[in-house]
Amino acid sequence: NDATLHSEVLVLGGGPGGYTAAFRAADLGKQVTLIERYPVLGGVCLNVGCIPSKALLHMAQLIHEAEDVQSHGLKFGKPEIDIDKIRAWKASVSKSLNDGLAGLVKQRKINLVQGTGRFTSKNSVEVETPEGVKTITFDQAIIAAGSHPTRIPSFPNDDERLWDSTDALELKQVPKKLLIVGGGIIGLEMATVYHAFGSEISVVELMDQIIPGCDKDLVRPLQLKIKKQYKNLWLETRVTAIEPQADGLKVSFEGKGAPESDIFDAVLVAIGRRPNGKLIGAEAAGITVNEQGFIPVDKQQRTNVANIFAIGDIVGNPMLAHKAAHEGKVAAEVAAGHKAGFDALTIPSVAYTDPEIAWMGLSETQAKQQSIEYDKAVFPWAASGRSLSLGRKEGVTKILCDKQTGRILGAGMVGPNAGELIAEAVLALEMGADADDIALTIHPHPTLSETFGFAAEMINGTITDLY
Ligand code: FAD
């Protein structure tokens, strides 16, 4: 049993929320201890989330582009997929970021403790480390313990053919028939990858559209493409049972269009994530954790216990890395005695599918539900020279502006690189830009970014007809 360590700021969890908070607190002069149960930093995002999925999606994009350009006169041979090499390359991407984080921790003289932490009071945690249990006391703590994939207890979760997103990212094999349960962002990104690698994909979704929460018109181009590419897209359909059999997993369905049952070589369950709030001994510190496992916080990221903050997936939706990092900075700044608060006007969402879908601010569905009066423009990428020269015409850029003030309320894009393009819309919203501001901003030609300018011109009346 080591002697008790003391820290001014203790951060529990080394994901994008936790390491950002730890770095910021150290930069502001605090003596910081960062506790992470795994030997590497980066959390879900860097190890089994955002980064490995994007590395694999890049491969998928290259495969599809090579196929698509055949009709334009450029022929490649059939791609040879060496999944061992791809897996190693994907791991190397994460590793270089892991190493970078380790260097930044050292540089800042952050005390990094590998182990699983649990609160024992509002000023102490107990950490189970490979060398034994350590007690660490602290003045202030920032909880950044993240989330885990939702499981359905009645499914055969120990069967190797039943995957969560972490299993899917391991890329152990490419199943012949893969069922994706859940047509949300994570499920569809994995569908994109395995489809490109040769799996026959079926997607089953409970709601009446894929990517529930995103406007239907933005989802439509992806939905149409998926219907052509994938074996099945079953909407308004529920999986009622999964039974292991010698020849695969037998899945039973209930709903529109799906068969009563079918057999798959693997099934990826991607139906959401659960916060880790109930797994950190929060009760010993008196921290409120709600029924679902989220920890409620105020705008300063403070929990109900004054010296304890919480950030990232564990405090609520949307469960996104850029939200976690932003909250991490706020918590660290408040802990260091600065005036700070989480007051972002929007948190953008991106599906890195093909085409990509990105949206921010008020959605059209929300505007209608809340009876907010808006002007809308939808610019079709079929009229964008850059899009056509990429061989793509299915995209659209949509802008909603306030009917009275003209200020941007929300925007969405679907098409290649939509995830990069949405950043301009986020800045416009944060700066209180109106349609004139955007329309009068010179966008470089020919770029996809012009579509955002053109949509604004449609709203302010500069473009009346598409030429
Ligand atoms: P996490 O990243 O979950 O980190 C929490 C850390 O705390 C982990 O390292 C964990 O080991 C550690 N921990 C937990 N409990 C303890 C304990 N008791 N003691 C010590 N350590 C502990 N988001 C995006 O913004 N863009 C994307 O493209 C994107 N793609 C994704 C793809 C997939 C497949 C998945 C699963 C997620 C994706 N996400 C994406 C979501 C993103 O990964 C999360 O929102 C983000 O990682 C949350 O950060 P966090 O710091 O709150 O928690």
Residues whose N, C-alpha, C, O or C-beta is under 5 A from the ligand:
A	BS01	FAD	L12 G13 G14 G15 P16 G17 G18 I35 E36 R37 Y38 G42 G43 V44 C45 V48 G49 C50 S53 G115 T116 G117 A144 A145 G146 S147 S165 I186 L279 I280 I311 G312 D313 I314 M319 L320 A321 H322 A324
